[in-house]
Amino acid sequence: MEHRRSCSDFMFLGLILLLCFFGSVESYKNYTVGDSFGWFDNTMNPDINYQKWVTNKDFTLGDFLIFNTDNNHSIVQTYNFSTYKECDYDDAEDKDTVQWSASDPSNTETHDVSVAVPLVKEGVTYFFSSDYDGDQCKNGQHFKINVTYGQGLPKSLKDSSDSTSPISSPVSGGEDSAPDTIVPSNFSHPKENSDDDDDDHENASDDKAKEKSSSVSMLMYAQVHNIFYGSLIFIGLVLFS
């Protein structure tokens, strides 16, 4: 009986080690900045605290930040703390600061704006709105995050990691809030830019097919992982009951 119990214990420990080997399933994520509050200063949303919004979130390479705002607010990303502290884009250096969206103080009609910002560099990254002499930034429209390696950059972002071209689209919404998500769920893997020639078009199609296959494989792996994990729990209850 003791020998049988020892074998059972050994098998259970082996299954636990196997589970640790497989590890957890990860995926790229889209984070809507401020959730339903969107990207605005405290004069419009007094209750918003973007640094509090960052709490308990894990940002990794390949993730996207989705900014839902309007054309009276800007979106600036920088790796320079001095630029962030001064809330000033005008004196920033191009190599470490990107203005993804600029406000238009002379506009006669306000419309919604949505911008997707990819996280392509590890370390501390700062975001703020620099318009109206930095007043929006000083009124709470700023935050910083720490980006870790995670799974690393997907292929669609590796080739454009040095690019500063924004990805944006207009959205509709109420005055007090913005939609939680206005991009497709697979937006973490945007299509790559391609030339007009047939070869590049064919390569883009192949890449798209590979990404689709990879997504299906990841889903299947997640399902198997969950079934395997549930089986381990059941076996453990049976063996040690």
C-alpha positions in Angstrom: 0.0 0.0 0.0 2.8 2.4 0.9 4.6 1.5 -2.4 1.4 2.3 -4.3 0.9 5.6 -2.5 4.6 6.5 -3.2 4.0 5.9 -6.9 0.9 8.0 -6.9 2.7 10.8 -5.1 5.5 10.6 -7.7 3.0 10.8 -10.6 1.3 13.7 -9.1 4.5 15.6 -8.6 5.5 14.8 -12.1 2.3 16.3 -13.4 2.8 19.5 -11.3 6.3 19.9 -12.8 4.9 19.4 -16.3 2.4 22.1 -15.6 5.1 24.5 -14.5 7.0 23.6 -17.7 4.1 24.6 -19.9 3.6 27.8 -18.0 0.7 30.2 -18.5 -0.7 31.4 -21.7 0.0 35.0 -22.5 -1.4 37.3 -25.2 -1.0 40.8 -26.4 -3.5 43.3 -24.9 -5.3 46.5 -25.8 -5.7 48.9 -22.9 -8.3 51.7 -23.2 -6.7 54.7 -21.3 -9.0 55.9 -18.6 -11.6 53.2 -19.5 -15.0 54.9 -20.0 -13.6 58.3 -18.9 -11.4 58.5 -22.0 -8.4 60.8 -22.3 -9.3 64.3 -20.9 -8.1 66.7 -18.2 -9.6 67.2 -14.8 -11.6 70.2 -16.0 -13.7 67.9 -18.1 -13.6 64.8 -15.8 -12.7 65.8 -12.2 -12.7 62.2 -11.0 -10.1 60.9 -13.4 -6.7 59.8 -12.1 -4.6 58.2 -14.8 -1.8 57.1 -12.6 -4.3 55.3 -10.5 -5.7 53.7 -13.6 -2.2 52.3 -14.4 -2.1 50.5 -11.0 -2.1 46.7 -11.2 -1.7 46.6 -15.0 1.1 44.8 -16.7 2.2 46.5 -19.9 4.5 44.6 -22.2 6.0 45.0 -25.7 3.4 44.6 -28.4 0.5 45.9 -26.3 -1.5 48.9 -27.4 -2.8 51.9 -25.5 -6.1 53.2 -27.0 -6.7 56.9 -26.4 -10.3 58.0 -26.8 -10.4 61.8 -26.8 -11.4 64.7 -29.0 -9.6 67.3 -31.2 -9.1 69.7 -28.2 -6.7 67.3 -26.5 -3.3 66.0 -27.7 -1.4 62.8 -27.1 2.3 62.9 -26.5 4.5 60.0 -25.8 8.1 60.5 -24.5 10.9 58.7 -22.9 12.4 61.9 -21.5 11.4 62.7 -18.0 12.3 66.4 -18.3 9.9 66.7 -21.3 7.2 65.0 -19.2 7.9 67.1 -16.1 7.7 70.4 -18.1 4.5 69.2 -20.0 6.1 70.7 -23.1 6.3 69.1 -26.5 7.6 72.1 -28.3 11.1 71.8 -26.8 11.2 68.0 -27.1 13.7 66.1 -29.2 12.3 64.0 -32.1 14.3 60.9 -31.1 12.7 60.5 -27.7 9.2 62.1 -28.1 6.3 61.5 -30.4 3.1 63.6 -30.8 0.5 61.1 -31.8 -2.3 63.6 -32.0 -2.4 67.4 -31.8 -5.2 69.6 -30.7 -6.6 72.4 -32.9 -7.5 75.3 -30.6 -8.9 77.2 -33.6 -11.4 74.5 -34.5 -15.1 75.6 -34.5 -16.5 72.1 -34.0 -15.3 69.4 -31.6 -15.2 65.9 -32.8 -14.1 62.6 -31.3 -10.7 61.2 -32.0 -9.3 57.7 -31.3 -5.5 56.9 -31.4 -3.9 53.5 -30.9 -0.3 53.7 -29.6 1.9 50.6 -29.7 4.4 49.9 -27.0 7.6 49.1 -28.8 10.3 49.9 -26.2 11.1 48.5 -22.8 11.3 50.7 -19.7 9.5 53.7 -18.4 7.3 55.6 -20.9 5.5 58.8 -20.3 2.3 60.2 -21.8 0.7 63.6 -21.5 -1.2 66.4 -23.3 0.9 69.4 -23.9 -1.7 71.8 -25.4 -2.7 75.2 -24.0 0.7 75.8 -22.6 0.7 72.5 -20.8 -2.5 73.3 -18.8 -4.1 70.0 -19.7 -1.1 68.1 -18.5 -1.0 70.1 -15.3 -4.7 69.4 -14.8 -4.1 65.7 -14.5 -3.8 64.6 -18.2 -0.6 62.6 -17.8 0.7 59.3 -16.5 3.7 57.0 -16.7 4.0 53.2 -17.2 6.8 50.6 -17.1 6.9 48.4 -20.2 8.4 44.9 -19.8 9.6 42.5 -22.4 6.7 40.0 -22.1 6.6 37.9 -25.3 8.6 40.5 -27.2 7.4 42.5 -30.2 5.3 40.7 -32.8 6.7 40.7 -36.3 4.2 43.3 -37.5 5.7 45.8 -35.0 9.4 44.8 -35.2 9.8 46.3 -38.7 8.2 49.5 -37.6 9.5 49.8 -34.0 11.4 53.0 -35.0 8.4 54.5 -36.8 6.5 57.4 -35.3 3.5 57.2 -37.6 0.3 57.3 -35.5 -2.6 54.9 -36.0 -5.9 56.7 -35.5 -9.6 56.7 -36.5 -12.6 58.9 -35.6 -15.2 57.5 -33.2 -18.6 58.6 -32.1 -19.7 58.9 -28.5 -21.3 61.1 -25.9 -19.8 64.2 -24.3 -19.2 62.6 -20.9 -17.6 59.3 -21.9 -15.8 57.5 -24.7 -16.4 53.8 -25.7 -14.3 51.3 -23.9 -12.9 49.8 -27.1 -13.1 51.1 -30.6 -10.6 48.8 -32.3 -10.9 45.1 -33.3 -9.9 42.6 -30.7 -7.0 41.5 -32.9 -5.6 45.1 -33.2 -2.5 44.0 -31.4 -1.3 42.6 -34.7 -1.9 45.4 -37.3 -1.3 44.7 -40.9 2.1 45.8 -42.2 2.5 48.4 -44.9 3.2 47.0 -48.3 4.2 48.3 -51.8 2.0 48.0 -54.8 4.0 45.2 -56.5 2.7 41.7 -56.6 5.6 40.2 -54.5 4.9 42.4 -51.5 1.2 41.8 -51.8 1.8 38.1 -51.8 4.1 38.3 -48.8 1.5 40.4 -46.9 -1.1 37.7 -47.6 1.3 35.0 -46.4 2.0 37.0 -43.2 -1.7 37.4 -42.6 -2.3 33.7 -43.0 0.6 32.9 -40.6 -0.8 35.3 -38.0 -4.3 33.7 -38.3 -2.8 30.3 -37.9 -0.8 31.4 -34.9 -3.9 32.8 -33.3 -5.8 29.6 -33.8 -2.8 27.6 -32.4 -2.7 29.8 -29.3 -6.4 29.3 -28.7 -6.1 25.6 -29.0 -3.1 25.6 -26.6 -5.2 27.7 -24.1 -8.0 25.2 -24.3 -5.7 22.2 -23.8 -3.9 24.1 -21.0 -7.2 24.7 -19.1 -8.3 21.0 -19.5 -4.9 19.8 -18.3 -5.0 22.1 -15.3 -8.5 20.9 -14.4 -7.4 17.3 -14.7 -4.5 17.9 -12.3 -6.8 19.3 -9.7 -9.1 16.4 -10.0 -6.2 13.9 -9.7 -4.9 15.7 -6.7 -8.2 15.5 -4.9 -8.5 11.8 -5.7 -5.0 10.9 -4.6 -5.0 12.9 -1.4 -8.5 12.3 -0.2 
